[in-house]
């Protein structure tokens, strides 16, 4: 019996090893590419939205221009300057395109949103003269614009540049959503389809099952290999595989176990944020900004479902119809459903609690009993409410620490990436050596 167990273990190691070696090498290679994608990703030339400037003449009531029927409901109306001319822009939650009307004549201007998208893309890319190759509206996530970008719908503006630059912009808030080019598109395609099997996303249960099976094959091969390492002998290629395996074993288990934990915990639908309030355009009164320079006009749904104007002037922020002294902090509390005593602070940069993945800035942080709620008062919505269960917190720690090595941030992101690349390089080498040994072992097997 003592002689059969190692032989059986070696046989199992060889049988599963064919699959596990290819899988480990594919994941190691794409893991190696991940820092490269980050290093080579195109950066926006400008980070901040364009300044709309002072509004010199106040246009007429927007409701009568945008809604002749009196039946249209929206989540936001704002005054936007496009090509030096004022337009009213309304966001319908059921339609990708905005409703746009000339604020001076009242005429519908459906083409104005596309022109605004191009102007925004030129601003963020600092390409005022470059030719535009294509313009399209994106209303669902895809390989090039994955779900991590959060914002939908957005406009994709592709410029006629050698690198194939494309800029994604949100016309609802003049916000940059993403920047990509030909190299990043190619790397992202490989990473998503090899590392996470994105091509199977049309059948999510199948994708999860296949990924789990592949992860288990690598874990099983590694654990069987660990048992064999204790009695491993040999020289040449076999010796090299044994030495590499000792270094690779903890790394393989670290990546695969944290990856499996992440897959199982996140395979369901993500956290659903409350949708922004909806109001009727017919109920929208004329804005009354009062004296002083006017810089912004936005209407969103108040707590009673009625439209509420946020008026930005040289003297500060005011909310039409609210008591004097009503501030963005009060509005944020109302949107978050918090009491009047809840602490509120302004967030102007991304951090640990409110990461870059959330996209929206600036936001108001409202402290609550279940954790902070981040509110975008301009759009009248909850931007993030990171309430997680104990299991989700454990998964987050596991993935950040064991899979992404965030604990090494103090030594610098680039140095952390170098260590990660070295680690996956060891895994690739171990799997490659094991794969090279498999035909030799098969030839040495007795035929009968």
C-alpha positions in Angstrom: 0.0 0.0 0.0 2.8 2.4 0.8 4.2 2.1 -2.7 0.9 2.5 -4.4 -0.1 5.8 -2.8 2.8 7.8 -4.3 2.3 6.1 -7.6 -1.4 6.9 -7.5 -0.6 10.5 -6.5 1.8 10.9 -9.4 -0.7 9.5 -11.8 -3.4 12.0 -10.6 -0.8 14.8 -10.8 -0.1 13.9 -14.4 -3.7 13.4 -15.4 -4.9 16.8 -14.0 -1.6 18.4 -14.8 -2.3 18.6 -18.5 -5.3 20.9 -17.9 -3.9 22.7 -14.8 -0.6 23.6 -16.5 -2.2 25.3 -19.5 -4.6 27.1 -17.2 -1.9 28.2 -14.8 0.2 29.5 -17.7 -2.7 31.4 -19.3 -3.6 33.0 -16.0 0.0 33.8 -15.2 0.5 35.4 -18.6 -2.6 37.5 -18.3 -1.8 38.4 -14.7 1.6 39.6 -16.0 -0.2 41.7 -18.6 -2.4 43.5 -16.0 0.3 45.9 -14.7 1.3 46.5 -18.3 -2.2 47.6 -19.1 -2.1 50.0 -16.2 1.3 51.4 -17.2 0.5 51.8 -20.9 -3.1 53.0 -20.5 -3.8 56.4 -22.2 -4.3 59.2 -19.8 -6.7 62.2 -20.3 -4.8 65.4 -21.1 -7.3 67.3 -18.9 -8.8 65.9 -15.7 -11.5 68.5 -14.8 -14.7 69.2 -16.6 -14.9 72.3 -18.9 -16.1 75.5 -17.2 -19.5 76.5 -18.5 -18.8 80.1 -17.8 -21.2 82.8 -16.8 -24.8 82.5 -18.1 -25.5 86.0 -19.3 -29.2 85.7 -20.3 -31.7 83.5 -18.5 -33.8 81.5 -21.0 -37.5 80.9 -20.7 -39.3 78.1 -18.8 -37.6 74.8 -19.9 -40.7 72.6 -19.4 -42.7 74.2 -22.2 -39.8 73.7 -24.7 -38.9 70.1 -23.7 -42.4 68.7 -23.2 -45.2 69.9 -25.5 -47.4 67.0 -24.4 -47.2 67.6 -20.7 -46.7 63.9 -20.1 -42.9 63.5 -20.0 -41.1 62.6 -16.8 -37.4 63.0 -16.2 -34.7 62.7 -13.6 -32.7 65.8 -14.4 -33.0 69.1 -16.3 -30.0 71.4 -16.7 -28.9 74.4 -18.7 -25.8 73.6 -20.8 -23.8 75.8 -23.2 -23.0 74.1 -26.5 -21.1 76.0 -29.1 -21.6 79.2 -27.2 -25.4 78.8 -27.3 -27.7 77.8 -24.3 -29.7 74.6 -24.4 -32.0 72.8 -22.0 -31.1 69.2 -21.6 -33.4 66.6 -19.9 -32.5 63.0 -18.9 -35.2 60.4 -19.5 -34.3 57.3 -17.4 -35.8 55.0 -20.1 -34.0 56.5 -23.1 -30.3 56.6 -23.8 -30.4 60.0 -25.6 -31.1 63.2 -23.8 -34.0 65.5 -24.8 -32.5 68.8 -25.9 -34.2 72.1 -26.8 -32.7 75.4 -27.9 -33.1 77.6 -24.8 -33.6 80.7 -26.9 -36.0 79.6 -29.7 -37.5 76.5 -28.0 -36.9 74.4 -31.1 -35.9 70.7 -30.5 -32.2 70.2 -31.0 -31.5 66.4 -31.0 -28.2 67.0 -32.8 -26.8 69.2 -30.0 -26.0 66.3 -27.7 -23.7 64.7 -30.2 -22.0 68.0 -30.8 -21.6 68.4 -27.0 -20.1 64.9 -26.7 -17.5 65.7 -29.3 -16.7 69.0 -27.6 -16.3 67.2 -24.2 -14.1 64.5 -25.8 -11.9 67.2 -27.4 -11.6 69.0 -24.1 -10.5 65.9 -22.1 -8.1 64.7 -24.9 -6.8 68.2 -25.7 -7.4 67.5 -29.4 -9.2 70.7 -30.6 -8.3 70.0 -34.3 -8.1 66.2 -34.6 -10.5 64.5 -37.0 -13.3 62.5 -35.6 -13.5 58.9 -36.9 -16.8 57.9 -35.3 -19.3 59.0 -32.7 -21.8 56.6 -31.0 -23.9 56.3 -27.9 -23.2 53.3 -25.6 -26.1 52.1 -23.5 -24.6 48.8 -22.3 -21.3 47.6 -21.0 -18.9 45.6 -23.3 -15.4 44.3 -23.5 -13.9 47.7 -24.4 -16.1 49.6 -21.8 -16.6 47.1 -19.0 -18.9 47.3 -16.0 -16.2 48.7 -13.7 -16.8 52.1 -15.5 -20.2 52.3 -13.9 -21.6 55.2 -16.0 -24.3 54.6 -18.6 -25.3 55.8 -21.1 -22.1 57.4 -22.4 -20.9 58.7 -25.8 -17.9 57.1 -27.5 -15.9 59.6 -29.6 -13.1 58.0 -31.6 -10.5 60.3 -33.0 -8.5 59.9 -36.2 -5.1 59.4 -34.5 -2.3 56.9 -35.1 -3.0 55.2 -31.7 -6.8 55.0 -32.3 -7.7 57.1 -29.3 -11.3 56.9 -28.1 -12.9 59.0 -25.3 -16.0 58.1 -23.4 -18.0 61.0 -22.0 -21.2 61.5 -20.0 -23.1 64.4 -21.4 -25.5 64.4 -18.4 -22.8 65.9 -16.2 -20.0 66.8 -18.6 -18.0 63.9 -17.0 -15.1 61.8 -18.4 -16.0 58.1 -18.2 -13.0 56.4 -19.8 -10.1 56.7 -22.3 -8.8 53.9 -24.5 -6.7 53.3 -27.6 -5.8 50.4 -29.9 -3.2 48.9 -27.6 -5.4 49.0 -24.5 -8.3 47.5 -26.5 -6.2 44.5 -27.5 -4.7 43.9 -24.0 -8.2 44.3 -22.4 -9.7 41.8 -24.9 -7.0 39.2 -24.1 -7.2 39.8 -20.3 -11.0 39.6 -20.0 -11.5 36.6 -22.3 -8.6 34.6 -20.9 -8.4 35.6 -17.2 -12.2 35.9 -16.5 -13.7 34.0 -19.5 -15.7 37.1 -20.6 -16.7 35.4 -23.8 -19.0 33.1 -21.7 -20.8 36.0 -20.1 -23.9 35.3 -22.2 -24.4 32.3 -19.9 -23.2 33.5 -16.5 -23.8 30.3 -14.6 -21.8 28.4 -17.2 -18.9 30.9 -17.0 -18.8 30.6 -13.2 -19.0 26.8 -13.3 -16.1 26.6 -15.9 -14.0 29.1 -14.0 -14.6 27.2 -10.7 -13.7 23.9 -12.4 -10.4 25.3 -13.8 -9.5 26.9 -10.5 -10.1 23.6 -8.7 -7.9 21.7 -11.2 -5.0 24.0 -10.4 -5.6 23.7 -6.7 -5.9 19.9 -6.8 -2.7 19.6 -9.0 -0.8 21.9 -6.6 -1.9 20.1 -3.5 -1.0 16.7 -5.0 2.2 18.2 -6.1 2.9 19.4 -2.6 2.6 15.9 -1.3 5.0 14.6 -4.0 7.5 17.4 -3.2 8.3 15.8 0.1 9.8 12.7 -1.6 10.8 14.3 -4.9 14.0 13.1 -6.5 15.6 13.5 -9.8 17.9 15.7 -11.8 17.9 18.0 -14.8 14.4 19.1 -15.9 12.7 17.2 -13.0 15.0 18.9 -10.5 14.3 22.3 -11.9 10.6 21.7 -11.7 10.9 20.6 -8.1 12.8 23.7 -7.1 10.5 26.0 -8.9 7.5 24.2 -7.4 8.7 24.9 -3.9 8.7 28.7 -4.6 5.5 28.6 -6.7 3.3 26.5 -4.3 2.3 29.3 -1.8 1.9 31.8 -4.6 -0.4 29.5 -6.6 -2.6 28.7 -3.5 -2.7 32.4 -2.7 -4.0 33.4 -6.1 -6.3 30.5 -6.7 -8.0 30.4 -3.3 -8.5 34.2 -3.3 -9.8 34.0 -6.9 -12.2 31.3 -6.0 -13.5 33.2 -3.0 -13.9 36.3 -5.1 -15.8 34.4 -7.8 -18.2 32.7 -5.4 -19.0 35.9 -3.4 -19.4 38.2 -6.3 -21.2 35.9 -8.8 -24.6 37.3 -7.9 -26.0 40.7 -8.9 -24.1 43.6 -7.4 -25.4 46.1 -4.9 -28.4 48.0 -6.3 -28.3 51.7 -5.6 -31.6 53.6 -5.2 -32.6 55.1 -8.5 -32.8 58.9 -8.8 -36.2 60.5 -8.2 -38.4 61.2 -11.2 -40.5 64.3 -11.8 -42.8 65.7 -14.4 -41.6 68.4 -16.8 -45.0 69.9 -16.7 -44.4 70.8 -13.0 -41.1 72.6 -13.7 -41.3 76.2 -12.7 -39.2 79.0 -14.2 -35.9 79.3 -12.3 -35.4 82.5 -10.3 -31.7 82.9 -9.7 -32.0 86.5 -8.3 -29.2 89.0 -8.5 -25.6 88.1 -9.2 -23.6 86.2 -11.8 -25.3 82.9 -12.8 -23.1 79.8 -13.4 -25.3 76.7 -13.2 -28.9 75.6 -13.3 -30.0 72.1 -12.5 -33.3 70.6 -11.5 -33.8 67.2 -9.9 -36.6 65.6 -7.9 -37.1 66.7 -4.4 -38.3 64.6 -1.5 -41.9 65.2 -2.4 -41.4 64.2 -6.1 -41.5 67.8 -7.2 -38.7 69.4 -9.3 -36.2 71.3 -7.2 -33.8 73.9 -8.8 -30.2 74.0 -7.7 -28.9 77.5 -8.6 -25.2 78.2 -8.7 -24.2 81.9 -8.6 -21.2 83.9 -7.8 -22.6 84.2 -4.3 -22.9 80.4 -3.7 -25.5 77.7 -4.0 -29.2 78.2 -3.5 -32.2 75.8 -3.8 -35.4 77.5 -5.2 -38.4 77.0 -2.9 -36.4 76.0 0.1 -35.8 78.0 3.2 -32.9 80.5 3.2 -29.7 78.7 4.2 -30.7 75.4 2.7 -27.3 73.9 1.5 -25.9 71.1 -0.5 -25.4 69.3 2.9 -29.1 69.5 3.5 -29.9 68.2 0.0 -27.4 65.4 0.5 -29.1 64.3 3.7 -32.5 64.3 2.0 -31.3 62.2 -0.9 -29.5 59.7 1.5 -32.6 59.5 3.7 -30.6 60.7 6.7 -31.7 62.8 9.7 -30.9 66.5 10.1 -28.1 65.8 12.5 -26.2 63.4 10.2 -22.6 64.6 9.6 -21.9 65.6 6.0 -18.5 66.4 4.3 -17.4 67.2 0.8 -15.4 64.6 -1.1 -13.2 66.0 -3.9 -10.9 63.1 -4.5 -11.0 59.3 -4.7 -9.8 57.3 -1.7 -10.3 54.1 0.2 -14.0 54.5 1.1 -14.9 56.1 -2.3 -12.7 54.6 -5.0 -12.0 55.7 -8.6 -14.5 53.0 -9.7 -17.3 55.2 -8.5 -16.4 57.9 -11.2 -18.5 60.8 -9.8 -16.8 63.8 -8.2 -17.4 65.9 -6.2 -19.8 64.1 -3.9 -21.2 64.7 -0.4 -20.4 62.0 2.2 -23.3 61.5 4.6 -22.6 59.5 7.7 -25.2 56.9 8.6 -25.8 54.0 11.0 -24.9 51.4 8.3 -21.9 53.3 7.0 -21.3 56.3 4.8 -23.6 57.2 1.8 -22.0 59.2 -1.0 -24.4 61.6 -2.8 -24.1 63.6 -6.1 -26.4 66.6 -5.4 -26.0 67.8 -9.0 -27.6 64.7 -10.4 -29.8 64.1 -7.3 -28.7 60.5 -6.7 -26.8 58.2 -4.5 -23.4 57.6 -6.1 -22.2 54.9 -3.7 -23.4 53.2 -0.4 -20.7 50.7 0.4 -22.6 48.6 2.9 -21.1 45.1 3.0 -21.8 42.0 5.0 -19.0 40.3 7.0 -18.6 37.8 4.2 -18.2 40.6 1.6 -15.7 42.4 3.8 -13.7 39.2 4.2 -13.7 38.6 0.4 -12.7 42.2 -0.2 -9.8 41.9 2.2 -8.8 38.5 0.6 -8.9 39.8 -2.9 -7.1 43.1 -2.1 -4.4 41.4 0.0 -3.8 38.0 -1.5 -4.7 38.6 -5.1 -3.8 42.2 -5.8 -1.2 42.6 -3.0 -2.5 46.0 -1.9 -0.5 45.6 1.3 2.6 46.4 -0.7 1.3 49.9 -1.7 3.7 51.6 0.8 6.6 50.6 -1.3 5.1 52.2 -4.4 2.6 50.9 -7.0 5.3 50.2 -9.6 7.5 48.2 -7.2 4.4 46.3 -6.1 3.7 45.5 -9.7 7.3 44.3 -10.3 6.9 41.8 -7.4 3.5 40.6 -8.7 5.0 40.0 -12.1 7.9 38.1 -10.6 5.5 35.9 -8.7 3.4 35.0 -11.7 6.6 34.5 -13.6 7.6 31.8 -11.1 4.2 30.2 -11.6 4.5 30.3 -15.4 8.0 28.7 -15.2 6.8 25.9 -12.8 3.8 25.1 -15.0 5.9 25.2 -18.1 8.5 22.8 -16.7 5.8 20.5 -15.5 4.2 20.5 -18.9 7.6 19.7 -20.5 7.9 16.7 -18.2 4.5 15.2 -19.0 5.5 13.6 -22.4 8.6 12.1 -20.8 6.7 10.6 -18.0 4.2 9.1 -20.4 6.9 7.5 -22.5 8.4 5.9 -19.3 5.1 4.4 -18.3 4.9 0.6 -18.8 2.5 -0.4 -21.6 1.0 -3.3 -19.8 
